[in-house]
Amino acid sequence: MNIRVTLLASTTLVALASHAAQAQTAPAADPAPTTAAAAPVETGGIQDIVVTAQRRVESSQHAAIAIDTVPKEVLAKLQITDATKLTQIVPSAQIGQAAGPFPVFFLRGGGSFGTNSLTDSAVTLSLDGVPVARQYNSNGQFFDLQRIEVLEGPQGTLYGRNATGGAINLVPVKPTDHFSFDGGLSVGDYSAVTTNAAVNVPLSDTLAARASFQSTNHSGYNSDKTSDEDLQLLYKPTSDLSVLLSGDMVHQGGFGAGFVDVSDFTPGERVGLTDPRVQALYTARKLNPFPANSLYENNRYSGVKAEVNWTTDLGTLTVLPAYRHAHLDFNSAYGGTEADNEKDNQASVEARFASKDTGFLSWIIGGFYLHDAINVFMNIDNRNGVGNQQIYNAYDTSKAVFGDVTAKLSSSFRLIGGIRYTDESKTLDGSLHNPFIANPRYINVDDSTSVSHVTWRAGAQFDVARSSMLYGTVATSFRSGGFYFTADNPAFQPEYVTAYTIGTKNRFFDNKVQANLELFEWDFKNQQLAYSTLDSAGDQVFATENAGKTHERGFELDLKYAPASSTQLGVDV
């Protein structure tokens, strides 16, 4: 069972009603993190989608960044219940599932195959405005969402480190001042059953609540019944006006992600690795077979958050303290097996002040703090007497200050810029050894590192016509360095990227046609590459190493045609 509860508190009913009016033109939009007015919403043809990706309420069509926005109607229709399914509808996103509960994120080819907690994702994931350090915290969060915002390309100023590939924001539905209830039930192959429900209740003139849940279950796709799901979210209270409170709890159970034997059987047979036929083959080859019923997942994720918005004559102060906890407990097969018992505790707070979006300058200044503590006991068994056992504690502390500004030089021409200073430190204390041999050699790492870095962006926007815009930007970002276990040099350096973009966003023929195009080039320095290998002493390690300079070039084209209000065709490449 998945439950999200939402509480909304404000000081006046007038403020609550103003958000209800906004929801009529842009359904269930977020409370504005600034006092800026939302961009005008068209009434015919292709409808604008209001986003807060740049910490201001604006139309995605007026933002000078590449952003794919997936509204709740599309999420419901296509039953997007986990991160991997985003790949179906966002061409720039490649999201896969590694062994265990680890999703792997790539945007426009930028990302990382590293899934353990010694490396950081190159794509920042945020839950209701709170960035999470471990990508597995996205598990179970794809329900009762107002929209998903996918920001392609480095986001080093407003989102900070570990956003060299981009950012993904999950934005839940917020409470309103009217009662509503909706629910759904869907069934499918492999005994798939998905149930969901949401209720919105106004409790008083100044208080409203929203509660929702989702449960997703299905039997295994493979012959050994792996790849099932059993997700549970218990509650998520959220307040929408001056104080927003939220909490969530997720349970992920079953057998977990499964792999099939395609060397001895056809892919269509989907013969899983714990199938008796595969067990017999492993035994014949003098390998340790996978015991039946040995694979499982029993993972739990939870979090609490507060959001305080205080509006003044100058602008709006937003404060976001949050805490998240995860406990992984699984045994997963991928050719070998990976067993992990891991605990993660993350505390963070962001405070920012955003000016009103009026006058010559509009600006945002803020600060950010995050502390992430990880305790890991991991066992890798390659079924042939080779593998490793890792036991470690790791700590990551990140502090930053940032600013972003837009200068309106005329009614049609604007300059944009941003800067962020980040100070980060990491510590690793633990060991690795091969538990399958007598008298193993231990690799011990007890070390720390720190980095201070300035990231920035600069660009311009020009309104060619009322519904046509040109923009160009140069932006930088970086991904943290760190350590891994090896008999060689255990440290890897931060990854740096400079991104150049030129784009245009257009609407034609009474908003019936939309044509957006962005050209981009990313220049990497010390790009981090993660892979499994042997070190110079013959130890199996999962290494993260720095490459030299690399370059990535490409374009993204988004075409949409809406001949009628109920029909929309599109091509996105």
Secondary structure, 3 states (H helix, E strand, C coil): CCCEEEEEECCCHHHHHHHHHHHHHCCCCCCCCCCCCCCCCCCCCCCCCEECCCCCCEEHHHCCCCEEEEEHHHHHHCCCCCHHHHHHCCCCEEEEECCCCCEEEEECCEECCCCCCCCCCCEEEEECCEEECCHHHHCCCCCCEEEEEEEECCCCCCCCCCCCCEEEEEEECCCCCCCEEEEEEEEECCCEEEEEEEEEEEEECCEEEEEEEEEEEECCCCCCCCCCEEEEECCCCCCCCCEEEEEEEEEEEECCCCCECCCCCCHHHCCECCCHHHHHHHHHCCCCCCCCCCCEEEEEEEEEEEEEEEECCCEEEEEEEEEEEEEEEEEEECCCEEEEEEEEEEEEEEEEEEECCCCCEEEEEEEEEEEEEEEEEEEEECCCCCEEEEEEEEEEEEEEEEEEEEEECCCCEEEEEEEEEEEEEEEEEEEEECCCCCCCCCEEEEEEEEEEEEEEEEEEEEEEECCEEEEEEEEEEEECCEECCCCCCCEECCEEEEEEEEEEEEEECCCCEEEEEEEEEEEEECCEEEEEEECCCCCEEEEEEECCCEEEEEEEEEEEEEEECCEEEEEEC
